[in-house]
């Protein structure tokens, strides 16, 4: 498998050994996205524990562990980085079934910074990084846990009806899908 790091090394080797006759530079170019991803994933000491578990940086698997309702769960997210990154946001999906007001059971995620166009100005901007995405995901389980504007309406209504039963259902999902 060709990884981004090996692609960058090969490009540097070609550039260093290039003759005046030139070489096919276009076939050895590394995109801005690739350079941003190397920088964004190699230098993230301040991200939540257990994060960067990846073979390539085009498709990242992020494992996060939480407190509160989701204590004891291990949740895996897939971050797909499009070619137009950082002008467009990455696509994020939760691979672990979860009972959460802002994450659908099918894995779609409601997080404002992942929106390409946001009315409130909190959507994606070229200055955002993958570290921001991971912290945003982490916040969905702490301070951004939002029962007032849910993606999973059934989970939000369940919480409003019976908080203890909601907690029990969350723990059932963790026991069955998030270990």
C-alpha positions as CSV (number, residue, x, y, z in Angstrom):
1,X,0.0,0.0,0.0
2,X,1.3,3.4,-0.9
3,X,1.1,5.8,2.0
4,X,1.2,9.5,1.9
5,X,4.5,9.7,3.8
6,X,6.2,7.4,1.1
7,X,4.6,9.5,-1.6
8,X,6.2,12.7,-0.1
9,X,9.6,11.0,0.3
10,X,9.5,9.8,-3.3
11,X,8.7,13.3,-4.5
12,X,11.6,14.8,-2.6
13,X,13.9,12.2,-4.0
14,X,12.8,12.9,-7.5
15,X,13.2,16.7,-6.9
16,X,16.7,16.2,-5.5
17,X,17.9,13.9,-8.3
18,X,16.2,15.8,-11.2
19,X,18.3,16.5,-14.2
20,X,18.2,19.6,-16.3
21,X,16.3,17.6,-18.9
22,X,13.5,17.5,-16.4
23,X,11.1,14.8,-15.4
24,X,7.4,14.3,-15.5
25,X,6.8,16.7,-12.6
26,X,3.0,16.5,-12.8
27,X,3.1,12.8,-12.0
28,X,5.1,13.4,-8.8
29,X,3.3,16.4,-7.4
30,X,1.8,16.1,-4.0
31,X,-1.4,17.9,-3.4
32,X,-1.9,20.7,-0.9
33,X,-4.4,18.3,0.8
34,X,-1.7,15.7,1.2
35,X,0.7,18.1,2.8
36,X,-2.0,19.5,5.1
37,X,-2.9,16.0,6.2
38,X,0.7,15.0,7.1
39,X,1.0,18.2,9.1
40,X,-2.5,17.7,10.7
41,X,-2.1,14.1,11.8
42,X,1.6,14.0,12.8
43,X,1.5,17.0,15.1
44,X,-1.6,16.4,17.2
45,X,-0.5,15.8,20.7
46,X,-3.4,17.7,22.1
47,X,-6.2,15.6,20.7
48,X,-8.3,13.2,22.8
49,X,-6.6,10.0,23.8
50,X,-6.7,7.1,21.4
51,X,-7.3,9.1,18.2
52,X,-5.1,8.6,15.2
53,X,-5.3,5.0,14.1
54,X,-4.7,5.0,10.3
55,X,-2.9,3.4,7.5
56,X,-3.4,6.2,5.1
57,X,-4.5,9.7,5.8
58,X,-7.2,9.8,3.1
59,X,-9.4,7.6,5.3
60,X,-8.9,7.9,9.0
61,X,-10.3,5.7,11.7
62,X,-10.6,7.6,14.9
63,X,-11.3,5.9,18.2
64,X,-12.7,8.0,21.0
65,X,-13.6,7.1,24.6
66,X,-16.0,9.2,26.6
67,X,-17.5,10.0,30.0
68,X,-21.0,10.8,31.1
69,X,-23.8,8.9,29.4
70,X,-21.2,7.2,27.1
71,X,-18.7,6.1,29.8
72,X,-17.2,2.8,28.9
73,X,-17.9,3.0,25.2
74,X,-15.3,2.9,22.4
75,X,-16.6,4.7,19.3
76,X,-15.0,4.5,15.9
77,X,-15.4,7.3,13.4
78,X,-14.3,7.2,9.7
79,X,-13.1,10.5,8.3
80,X,-12.9,10.6,4.6
81,X,-10.8,13.5,3.3
82,X,-11.9,14.7,-0.1
83,X,-9.4,15.9,-2.8
84,X,-10.7,19.5,-2.3
85,X,-9.7,19.5,1.4
86,X,-9.2,22.1,3.1
87,X,-11.7,24.1,1.0
88,X,-14.4,21.6,1.8
89,X,-14.9,19.7,5.0
90,X,-14.1,16.0,5.4
91,X,-16.9,13.5,5.5
92,X,-17.3,11.9,8.8
93,X,-19.4,8.8,9.8
94,X,-19.7,7.0,13.0
95,X,-19.0,3.3,12.4
96,X,-20.2,2.2,15.9
97,X,-24.0,1.9,16.5
98,X,-24.9,4.5,19.0
99,X,-28.0,5.9,20.7
100,X,-27.2,9.7,20.5
101,X,-29.4,12.7,19.7
102,X,-26.8,14.1,17.2
103,X,-25.7,10.9,15.6
104,X,-28.2,8.8,13.6
105,X,-28.2,5.0,14.1
106,X,-26.9,4.8,10.5
107,X,-23.8,6.8,11.4
108,X,-24.6,10.3,10.0
109,X,-23.4,13.1,12.3
110,X,-24.8,16.5,13.0
111,X,-21.9,18.8,13.8
112,X,-21.9,22.4,12.6
113,X,-18.2,22.5,11.7
114,X,-18.7,19.7,9.2
115,X,-21.3,21.8,7.3
116,X,-19.9,23.4,4.1
117,X,-22.2,26.3,4.5
118,X,-23.6,27.3,7.9
119,X,-25.9,30.1,8.7
120,X,-24.4,30.8,12.1
121,X,-20.8,31.0,10.8
122,X,-19.6,28.0,12.7
123,X,-19.4,25.8,9.6
124,X,-16.3,24.6,7.7
125,X,-13.6,27.1,7.0
126,X,-10.2,26.5,5.2
127,X,-8.5,27.4,8.5
128,X,-10.0,24.4,10.2
129,X,-8.0,21.2,10.6
130,X,-8.5,17.5,11.3
131,X,-7.7,18.3,15.0
132,X,-10.8,20.6,15.0
133,X,-12.9,17.7,13.6
134,X,-11.7,15.3,16.3
135,X,-12.3,17.9,19.0
136,X,-15.8,18.5,17.5
137,X,-16.6,14.8,17.7
138,X,-15.3,14.7,21.2
139,X,-17.6,17.7,22.1
140,X,-20.6,15.8,20.8
141,X,-20.3,13.6,23.9
142,X,-19.7,16.5,26.4
143,X,-20.6,20.1,26.0
144,X,-22.2,19.9,22.5
145,X,-24.5,17.1,23.4
146,X,-27.6,18.8,22.0
147,X,-31.1,17.5,22.7
148,X,-32.8,20.7,21.4
149,X,-31.7,20.4,17.7
150,X,-31.3,16.6,17.2
151,X,-30.5,14.5,14.1
152,X,-31.9,11.4,15.9
153,X,-35.2,12.9,17.0
154,X,-36.3,9.6,18.7
155,X,-33.2,9.6,21.0
156,X,-33.8,13.3,21.9
157,X,-37.5,12.7,22.7
158,X,-36.5,9.6,24.7
159,X,-34.2,11.7,26.8
160,X,-36.9,14.3,27.4
161,X,-39.4,11.6,28.4
162,X,-37.2,9.5,30.7
163,X,-33.6,10.3,31.4
164,X,-32.9,7.2,33.3
165,X,-34.3,4.9,30.6
166,X,-32.3,6.9,28.0
167,X,-29.2,6.2,30.1
168,X,-30.1,2.5,30.2
169,X,-30.6,2.4,26.4
170,X,-27.2,4.1,25.9
171,X,-25.6,1.6,28.1
172,X,-27.3,-1.3,26.2
173,X,-25.9,0.1,22.9
174,X,-22.4,0.4,24.5
175,X,-22.6,-3.2,25.8
176,X,-23.8,-4.5,22.4
177,X,-21.9,-2.4,19.9
178,X,-19.2,-0.2,21.5
179,X,-16.8,-2.5,23.4
